[in-house]
Amino acid sequence: MEENLIEEGESSREGEVAPALIVIHPRDKSAAVAVGPELRVYDIAGNCPISLSDDSGGPSHSESIRAIGFGANGSVFASAGDDKLVKIWMTDSWHCTKTVYAEKRVSAVAVSHNGQHVVFADKFGLVWAIALGEGDEGQAPIDNKAVPILGHYCSIITSLKFSPDGWFIASADRDFKIRITVFPKRPRKGAHEIQSFCLGHTDFVSCLAFARPIDYPQGFLLSGGGDSTVRLWDFISGRLLHTCDFGAQAGLVKSNGTEMEGGSAVIDVCASCDGSLIAVAIQSLHGIILLNCDFSARTLSIAKVVTMEESYVPTSLGLSDLPKHLWMVMGVSNIPTLGTTKLLSRVRVVSGFLKDPSDSSVRNAIIMGDSEVPGSEKLLEKLQGSLDVAEEEVTLAATAAAVKTSVHNLLIKKQYSLEKRELQKRSRNDKKLKQ
């Protein structure tokens, strides 16, 4: 690590910028966007905005939401972030039924396939489990209390994902590691069985996604990171199968009319259940990259670069189990220099994912107009927020600039002088779990 990062690597909390997030219900029933402390949800199936209600007795989110996600069947949704709150929502009514207090800021969240547990990771590198239904071995759950199940030893965990069969949980961190852990039948006793480590990234790992082709029921793991690569893994053995290096293929990306100046860390990767559609968001790319995966040959390749306007840099991607549309959002938490408290996000949708049988390449990926998006203007009004035209133009330009540096600032391992470490120790004010 460069010496000049020792004093300059850590910006103040007030200066941190949290990227906007988007997730789509596994059956395309709803879409959720988080920007700053705001959670915005739209009912796609019913074509109406959703009003959230809180029956948990806990506070609402007051700081940036860093992680959101549905369970495998879409009945449970979780949100968590910098306010050290994990809020659990039942999507049939969109009531928050439980609020759990974490000891540290939360960086990742996932819901188990059976909907009985929510797991979350904190900035200290611990993964915790929350029981939703009956506890281990039929015991009653402990209300509003999480138990630690595994750890990454003081490294910030950036992503948590359950494997397609629900037997494993993958956790990635900013120290280049991916751990595959057997998810225990009794999480309160801890997750002690490590299946494998997927090692190969040379910079922080920012995102994970699983794909389960019909001919390969075990499935595969995809990971993206600060080394400008997306990697394909046999996660059971931890073997690296292939690396798609966007830095090495920058010429191909540029030939499609999009520059990647200002950094090329992978911000997000998402994949359809069968792996037929894989999309990647890059730190400074005005658009997205669609990948082909030849699972029989265990290879990844760039199929298409979908370019967008210069002011649009996606911060998160969303895809349902029925990949008719690829959703993306651009936005960040409040930028202090703008002097506005309004939080703006911009949602885009890509459709038309047809493949040429002769070469398996993606054809006809089309950016939909606002009137063509499912839910149309009503959905966009709910998920995006609004500003006047002049203010919106300035905000979008500032957002695009902030996105290009936010991943680096959030995930790169920071270095501290001895004096600064001692000052931080003296000023720590960790919120303990409520009894």
Summary of the structure (lengths in Angstrom):
residues: 435
radius of gyration: 20.5
end to end distance: 40.7
largest distance: 64.0
contacts: 1500
relative contact order: 0.13
helix: 14%
strand: 39%
